[in-house]
Amino acid sequence: MKKYTLGALVVLVAILALGGWLWYGKHKEKQAQVKQEVPQTAINTSSWKTYQNTDYGFSVKYPGEWKEMPLANDIKGMGFTEGNGHIFTVAYYGGFNDGGWVDSSGNHISSLEEYVKSTNLDSVKEIDFHGLKAFTGIEKNKIINYVGRVIFVENKGYLYELSFPKTTELNDVQNEIVSSFKFI
């Protein structure tokens, strides 16, 4: 009987040791994954400039080496560039309440939701934009070979479009630009 008890005790200790070793290995692996998900560095914005437009009611910060570049075709707003085309734009459009918005079928558009539905955006989702309802999606235009991430937000009945050409997901700098956007 003592032999049996001693053998069972050895087997039990071996099972507990193996279980502890396996648990420790998985726990250590989870800790490594959590550490990898933490951002490595914050964006240094100390050299960034601020663009402010009191006529259209917004301000936004952007990297200091970028240049301001007016938008084409009488579009109200501002583009920002490193010299080879826009890399970020803010466009301002008239209000939904002044009767100026119609879709491609000639129907009056009276809300941000209706406007977004009338576009050809892919992967549309509703987001919170500084406390306001907004929509983001991917804009595609095969004719001019354009793809870009856009954010549409309405403030005081007016539509604002933030566009990031040539990207479908915002990087850290672009996210910092979005977080710096303010209605004034």
C-alpha atoms as a printed R data frame, in Angstrom:
    type eleno elety resid chain resno       x      y       z
1   ATOM     1    CA   MET     A     1   0.000  0.000   0.000
2   ATOM     2    CA   LYS     A     2   2.818  2.435   0.845
3   ATOM     3    CA   LYS     A     3   4.324  1.853  -2.612
4   ATOM     4    CA   TYR     A     4   1.025  2.745  -4.212
5   ATOM     5    CA   THR     A     5   0.599  5.916  -2.162
6   ATOM     6    CA   LEU     A     6   4.178  7.014  -2.852
7   ATOM     7    CA   GLY     A     7   3.731  6.398  -6.607
8   ATOM     8    CA   ALA     A     8   0.442  8.332  -6.675
9   ATOM     9    CA   LEU     A     9   2.081 11.191  -4.776
10  ATOM    10    CA   VAL     A    10   4.963 11.348  -7.303
11  ATOM    11    CA   VAL     A    11   2.492 11.365 -10.226
12  ATOM    12    CA   LEU     A    12   0.400 14.098  -8.547
13  ATOM    13    CA   VAL     A    13   3.476 16.299  -7.945
14  ATOM    14    CA   ALA     A    14   4.567 15.805 -11.581
15  ATOM    15    CA   ILE     A    15   1.104 16.789 -12.878
16  ATOM    16    CA   LEU     A    16   1.015 19.896 -10.681
17  ATOM    17    CA   ALA     A    17   4.532 20.892 -11.786
18  ATOM    18    CA   LEU     A    18   3.628 20.439 -15.471
19  ATOM    19    CA   GLY     A    19   0.396 22.411 -15.026
20  ATOM    20    CA   GLY     A    20   2.243 25.257 -13.284
21  ATOM    21    CA   TRP     A    21   4.884 25.337 -16.006
22  ATOM    22    CA   LEU     A    22   2.223 25.495 -18.753
23  ATOM    23    CA   TRP     A    23   0.273 28.247 -16.910
24  ATOM    24    CA   TYR     A    24   3.450 30.310 -16.428
25  ATOM    25    CA   GLY     A    25   4.325 29.997 -20.125
26  ATOM    26    CA   LYS     A    26   0.879 31.207 -21.255
27  ATOM    27    CA   HIS     A    27   0.837 34.036 -18.683
28  ATOM    28    CA   LYS     A    28   4.272 35.220 -19.801
29  ATOM    29    CA   GLU     A    29   3.149 35.129 -23.476
30  ATOM    30    CA   LYS     A    30   0.063 37.274 -22.653
31  ATOM    31    CA   GLN     A    31   2.241 39.851 -20.894
32  ATOM    32    CA   ALA     A    32   4.493 40.088 -23.964
33  ATOM    33    CA   GLN     A    33   1.449 40.664 -26.215
34  ATOM    34    CA   VAL     A    34   0.108 43.446 -23.971
35  ATOM    35    CA   LYS     A    35   3.504 45.194 -23.965
36  ATOM    36    CA   GLN     A    36   3.616 45.121 -27.796
37  ATOM    37    CA   GLU     A    37   0.192 46.815 -28.070
38  ATOM    38    CA   VAL     A    38   1.298 49.887 -26.078
39  ATOM    39    CA   PRO     A    39   2.355 52.738 -28.421
40  ATOM    40    CA   GLN     A    40   6.115 53.249 -28.473
41  ATOM    41    CA   THR     A    41   6.271 57.039 -28.820
42  ATOM    42    CA   ALA     A    42   3.925 59.996 -28.769
43  ATOM    43    CA   ILE     A    43   3.787 62.441 -31.679
44  ATOM    44    CA   ASN     A    44   5.829 65.568 -30.986
45  ATOM    45    CA   THR     A    45   3.591 68.478 -32.011
46  ATOM    46    CA   SER     A    46   5.729 71.300 -30.607
47  ATOM    47    CA   SER     A    47   6.717 72.485 -34.117
48  ATOM    48    CA   TRP     A    48   3.218 72.175 -35.575
49  ATOM    49    CA   LYS     A    49   1.369 75.175 -37.000
50  ATOM    50    CA   THR     A    50  -2.279 76.075 -36.475
51  ATOM    51    CA   TYR     A    51  -4.568 76.969 -39.359
52  ATOM    52    CA   GLN     A    52  -7.611 78.970 -38.284
53  ATOM    53    CA   ASN     A    53 -10.489 80.089 -40.452
54  ATOM    54    CA   THR     A    54 -13.026 82.252 -38.619
55  ATOM    55    CA   ASP     A    55 -15.221 82.581 -41.736
56  ATOM    56    CA   TYR     A    56 -15.768 78.805 -41.861
57  ATOM    57    CA   GLY     A    57 -15.522 78.287 -38.094
58  ATOM    58    CA   PHE     A    58 -12.669 75.835 -37.550
59  ATOM    59    CA   SER     A    59  -9.034 75.488 -36.609
60  ATOM    60    CA   VAL     A    60  -6.664 72.563 -37.052
61  ATOM    61    CA   LYS     A    61  -3.016 71.837 -36.280
62  ATOM    62    CA   TYR     A    62  -0.660 70.334 -38.850
63  ATOM    63    CA   PRO     A    63   3.061 69.468 -39.093
64  ATOM    64    CA   GLY     A    64   5.258 72.579 -39.362
65  ATOM    65    CA   GLU     A    65   6.986 71.456 -42.565
66  ATOM    66    CA   TRP     A    66   3.679 71.184 -44.427
67  ATOM    67    CA   LYS     A    67   2.393 74.119 -46.492
68  ATOM    68    CA   GLU     A    68  -1.123 75.525 -46.817
69  ATOM    69    CA   MET     A    69  -2.576 75.156 -50.309
70  ATOM    70    CA   PRO     A    70  -6.002 76.547 -51.330
71  ATOM    71    CA   LEU     A    71  -8.492 74.042 -52.697
72  ATOM    72    CA   ALA     A    72  -9.352 74.045 -56.402
73  ATOM    73    CA   ASN     A    73 -12.642 74.758 -58.160
74  ATOM    74    CA   ASP     A    74 -13.941 77.321 -55.662
75  ATOM    75    CA   ILE     A    75 -14.248 74.727 -52.913
76  ATOM    76    CA   LYS     A    76 -14.189 76.490 -49.555
77  ATOM    77    CA   GLY     A    77 -11.570 75.233 -47.128
78  ATOM    78    CA   MET     A    78  -7.843 74.519 -47.125
79  ATOM    79    CA   GLY     A    79  -5.448 71.821 -48.226
80  ATOM    80    CA   PHE     A    80  -2.124 70.974 -46.663
81  ATOM    81    CA   THR     A    81   0.813 69.579 -48.602
82  ATOM    82    CA   GLU     A    82   4.440 68.532 -48.383
83  ATOM    83    CA   GLY     A    83   4.894 69.750 -51.941
84  ATOM    84    CA   ASN     A    84   3.536 66.915 -54.078
85  ATOM    85    CA   GLY     A    85  -0.223 67.251 -53.831
86  ATOM    86    CA   HIS     A    86  -2.639 67.467 -50.932
87  ATOM    87    CA   ILE     A    87  -2.049 65.117 -48.036
88  ATOM    88    CA   PHE     A    88  -4.901 66.490 -45.959
89  ATOM    89    CA   THR     A    89  -7.848 68.769 -46.761
90  ATOM    90    CA   VAL     A    90 -10.699 70.399 -44.880
91  ATOM    91    CA   ALA     A    91 -13.621 71.416 -47.070
92  ATOM    92    CA   TYR     A    92 -16.567 73.481 -45.864
93  ATOM    93    CA   TYR     A    93 -19.951 73.303 -47.561
94  ATOM    94    CA   GLY     A    94 -23.161 75.294 -47.174
95  ATOM    95    CA   GLY     A    95 -25.862 74.324 -44.752
96  ATOM    96    CA   PHE     A    96 -28.435 71.582 -45.003
97  ATOM    97    CA   ASN     A    97 -31.059 74.058 -43.861
98  ATOM    98    CA   ASP     A    98 -30.637 76.562 -46.697
99  ATOM    99    CA   GLY     A    99 -32.001 74.249 -49.410
100 ATOM   100    CA   GLY     A   100 -28.661 73.988 -51.183
101 ATOM   101    CA   TRP     A   101 -28.266 70.205 -51.001
102 ATOM   102    CA   VAL     A   102 -29.754 67.821 -53.529
103 ATOM   103    CA   ASP     A   103 -28.748 64.256 -54.366
104 ATOM   104    CA   SER     A   104 -28.075 62.928 -57.876
105 ATOM   105    CA   SER     A   105 -31.840 62.355 -58.354
106 ATOM   106    CA   GLY     A   106 -32.718 65.930 -57.435
107 ATOM   107    CA   ASN     A   107 -34.098 65.087 -53.983
108 ATOM   108    CA   HIS     A   108 -33.513 67.604 -51.178
109 ATOM   109    CA   ILE     A   109 -31.027 66.422 -48.548
110 ATOM   110    CA   SER     A   110 -31.773 67.714 -45.071
111 ATOM   111    CA   SER     A   111 -29.347 65.820 -42.810
112 ATOM   112    CA   LEU     A   112 -25.847 64.463 -42.517
113 ATOM   113    CA   GLU     A   113 -27.182 60.898 -42.590
114 ATOM   114    CA   GLU     A   114 -28.991 61.534 -45.882
115 ATOM   115    CA   TYR     A   115 -25.892 63.122 -47.359
116 ATOM   116    CA   VAL     A   116 -23.649 60.197 -46.408
117 ATOM   117    CA   LYS     A   117 -26.168 57.721 -47.849
118 ATOM   118    CA   SER     A   118 -26.070 59.648 -51.145
119 ATOM   119    CA   THR     A   119 -22.284 59.225 -51.478
120 ATOM   120    CA   ASN     A   120 -20.352 56.242 -52.805
121 ATOM   121    CA   LEU     A   121 -18.348 55.665 -49.628
122 ATOM   122    CA   ASP     A   122 -17.208 52.173 -48.697
123 ATOM   123    CA   SER     A   123 -16.917 50.887 -45.126
124 ATOM   124    CA   VAL     A   124 -19.041 53.703 -43.681
125 ATOM   125    CA   LYS     A   125 -19.302 53.878 -39.918
126 ATOM   126    CA   GLU     A   126 -20.689 56.401 -37.481
127 ATOM   127    CA   ILE     A   127 -18.122 57.943 -35.130
128 ATOM   128    CA   ASP     A   128 -17.976 60.522 -32.361
129 ATOM   129    CA   PHE     A   129 -16.139 63.626 -33.553
130 ATOM   130    CA   HIS     A   130 -15.454 65.880 -30.570
131 ATOM   131    CA   GLY     A   131 -18.933 65.225 -29.203
132 ATOM   132    CA   LEU     A   132 -20.715 65.433 -32.564
133 ATOM   133    CA   LYS     A   133 -22.098 62.616 -34.680
134 ATOM   134    CA   ALA     A   134 -19.900 62.077 -37.740
135 ATOM   135    CA   PHE     A   135 -19.337 59.467 -40.413
136 ATOM   136    CA   THR     A   136 -16.124 58.085 -41.818
137 ATOM   137    CA   GLY     A   137 -15.552 55.927 -44.848
138 ATOM   138    CA   ILE     A   138 -13.347 55.213 -47.821
139 ATOM   139    CA   GLU     A   139 -13.904 57.327 -50.894
140 ATOM   140    CA   LYS     A   140 -13.006 55.753 -54.238
141 ATOM   141    CA   ASN     A   141 -12.969 57.281 -57.699
142 ATOM   142    CA   LYS     A   142 -11.770 54.910 -60.418
143 ATOM   143    CA   ILE     A   143 -11.810 57.617 -63.100
144 ATOM   144    CA   ILE     A   144  -9.054 59.642 -61.438
145 ATOM   145    CA   ASN     A   145  -7.535 56.678 -59.562
146 ATOM   146    CA   TYR     A   146  -8.328 58.157 -56.141
147 ATOM   147    CA   VAL     A   147  -8.704 56.398 -52.803
148 ATOM   148    CA   GLY     A   148  -8.870 58.201 -49.480
149 ATOM   149    CA   ARG     A   149 -10.239 58.205 -45.959
150 ATOM   150    CA   VAL     A   150 -12.884 60.886 -45.326
151 ATOM   151    CA   ILE     A   151 -14.730 62.160 -42.282
152 ATOM   152    CA   PHE     A   152 -18.020 64.043 -42.666
153 ATOM   153    CA   VAL     A   153 -19.289 66.056 -39.718
154 ATOM   154    CA   GLU     A   154 -22.084 68.595 -39.377
155 ATOM   155    CA   ASN     A   155 -21.776 71.608 -37.096
156 ATOM   156    CA   LYS     A   156 -24.498 74.245 -36.779
157 ATOM   157    CA   GLY     A   157 -26.119 72.949 -39.969
158 ATOM   158    CA   TYR     A   158 -22.951 73.146 -42.069
159 ATOM   159    CA   LEU     A   159 -21.028 70.217 -43.528
160 ATOM   160    CA   TYR     A   160 -17.288 69.741 -43.061
161 ATOM   161    CA   GLU     A   161 -15.245 67.139 -44.924
162 ATOM   162    CA   LEU     A   162 -11.812 66.084 -43.691
163 ATOM   163    CA   SER     A   163 -10.002 64.100 -46.392
164 ATOM   164    CA   PHE     A   164  -6.809 62.089 -46.302
165 ATOM   165    CA   PRO     A   165  -5.936 61.070 -49.885
166 ATOM   166    CA   LYS     A   166  -4.012 57.874 -50.639
167 ATOM   167    CA   THR     A   167  -4.858 56.180 -47.350
168 ATOM   168    CA   THR     A   168  -7.632 53.960 -46.050
169 ATOM   169    CA   GLU     A   169  -6.530 53.903 -42.393
170 ATOM   170    CA   LEU     A   170  -5.265 56.932 -40.503
171 ATOM   171    CA   ASN     A   171  -1.715 56.839 -39.149
172 ATOM   172    CA   ASP     A   172  -0.560 58.454 -35.883
173 ATOM   173    CA   VAL     A   173   0.107 61.877 -37.457
174 ATOM   174    CA   GLN     A   174  -3.297 61.894 -39.170
175 ATOM   175    CA   ASN     A   175  -5.038 60.864 -35.948
176 ATOM   176    CA   GLU     A   176  -3.262 63.722 -34.163
177 ATOM   177    CA   ILE     A   177  -4.511 66.152 -36.844
178 ATOM   178    CA   VAL     A   178  -8.079 64.904 -36.350
179 ATOM   179    CA   SER     A   179  -7.802 65.239 -32.577
180 ATOM   180    CA   SER     A   180  -6.551 68.842 -32.968
181 ATOM   181    CA   PHE     A   181  -9.520 69.912 -35.141
182 ATOM   182    CA   LYS     A   182 -11.760 72.379 -33.341
183 ATOM   183    CA   PHE     A   183 -14.914 74.300 -34.182
184 ATOM   184    CA   ILE     A   184 -14.563 77.966 -33.267
